[in-house]
């Protein structure tokens, strides 16, 4: 079995930016598969209110339906507490010791604030999505020297923008898969 990519996030909702980037990483890193893992509560977003974890997980399942190289896990949402990457990696490390943790450039900047970052690096290779628009920054830690940077497509779609568009009755066609849009409509998500 080859390396697996772990791609965590809130995914509220998952959109084409996530999916296109994941596809690029799958190919560039020659990964066996990428496992999308929605968090229950992100330690860095404890003040942010998210949609129910069940809705976020259901939308994720719909978005990756039919793609054998994309998978999902409910490991973090089923624990129903703050999601620490270290715990997730320990869980997946039992089945596969070749793990690549996929994070955004913005997360690398604050990687020193993550729960036990050195222990995370002992369990997984750190893969950082670097878009051509990401600027050179002065890191206050040395985790950038331990990361592998991968140029990924710049897709200017954000979950926040999608939620705001739904709230203000603007169309979200072309932002995310049609079955995810239908789920949002059916469940009346992001309306209030």
N, C-alpha and C positions, 0 to 999 in steps of 0.2 A: 504494500500500500504506500502511495506517495504522500507528500505533505498535504495537510488540509489547512485551509485558511479559516480563521475565526474572525467574523465581521460582526461586531456588536454595535448596538445603537438603540435609540428610542424608537425609530421607524414609525413616526406619528404624523403622516403615513409614510410608508415606503414609496419611493417614486423612481422614475427612470434614471435619475442621477445616481442613485444607489446601485441600480441594476447594471447600468452601462459601465460604471467604474468597477464593479465586481467582475464583470465579464472581461474587462481589460486586464485586471489583476490575475484572474484565472489563467489567461493565456500567457501573460508576461512572466509569471512565476511558475508556470507549468504545474499547477496545483491539481491534486486529485479531485477536490471539490472545495466549495466555500460553504461554510455553515453560518447562516444569519442567526444572530441571537438577540432578540429584543430584551432589553433590560426591564426589570420590574420598576426600580427607581435608580436612576443614575446617581452616584455619589456627587457628581459635579452639577446635578440639576435638581437638587432636593427642593428648591423653591418653585420649580416649574411644574405646573399641573399638566399631566399627560392624559390621553385617552386611556380607557380601561386596557389592561394588558391583554385581555382576551381579544378585544377588537384589533389591537396592533398585531397580535400573533395571527389572527384570521386573515388580515390584509396581507401579511407577509406570505402566508401559505398560498393565497391566491396569486400573488405577484410572481412566485417562482414555480408555479404549477407547470409540470411538463418538462422542466429543465433538470436532467439527471445530474448535472454538475453543481446545482444549487440545492442546499438542504436547509433545514431550520432546526432549532432546538428550543424547547420551552424550559430549559434548565433554570434560567434566571427568573422567569416569570412565575414558575411553579414554587419557587422558594418564598415568594411574597415578602421580600425585604430588600434593603439596599443591595445592589448588585456590585460585587467586587470582581474585577477581571481575574485576580489570582485564584479565587474559588472556582471560577468557570474553567480556567486552564488546568487546574488540578483534576477536575472532573474529566475533561477530554484527554488529558495526558494518560489516563488509565488505559485508554483504547488505542491511542496513537501518540507516539513520542515525537513525531515530526510535525510540529504545529507552527504556523505563521500567524501572528496576531496582526491584524490589519487595522491601522488607525489613520486618522487624518493628520495633516501637518499641524493644524491648530491644537490637536491633542498632544503632539510631540512637544510643543512649546511648554506645556504645563505637565509633562510626564513625571517630573519630580514630585508633584503633589498627589500622584496616584498612590493607592494603598500598596505598599511594599513593591516598588518598581523593580528592584534588583531581583526579587523572587520571581516576578513576572518574566524577566529576561532569562532566568534559569530554566524556565519551562517552554518558552516560545521565542522564535525569531521575530524581531520587531520589524514590520513592514509598514512604511509610511507612504501614504498616497501624496505625491507631490505634483501639484499642477504647475504649469509654466508660469502662472500668475503669482504663485507663492514667492514672497520676497525673502532675501537673505536676512536672517535675524540673528542677534547675539543671544545665544542660549546661556542661561544662568546655571546650567547643569551640563553634563557630558553625555547624556543619553543619545544625542544626535550622532555621536561617533559610533554608537552601538546599533544604529538603525540602518536598514536597507531602504533606500529611497527608490520609488517607482513612479515614473511619469504616468499620470492618468489623465483621461479626458477632462476638460473643464466643462461641466454641465451646470449651468446656472439655474438650478431648480432647488428650492428649499421647502422642507416640510412646513415651516412657518408660513411661507407665502401661500402654499396650497390651503392650509387651514384658514388663512385670512380671506382667500378668494371664495372659499365655500361660505364663510360667514357673511360675506358681502354679496352673495349670489352671483359671483363671476364664474365663468366656465373653467374647469380644470382638465378639459380634454387635452391630450398630448403631454400632460405632466406625469401621468402614471398609467399603468395598465387599465384597460377598460373594465375588467372584472373588479378591480380595486375601487374604481370610481362608482360602479354599481353598488358595491358594498357600503361605501360612504353614504350614498343616496338612500339606500334601503334602511340603514341604521340611523340615518339623520345625524351623522357625526359632524362636529365642528360648527353646528348652527348657532350655538349660544356661547 
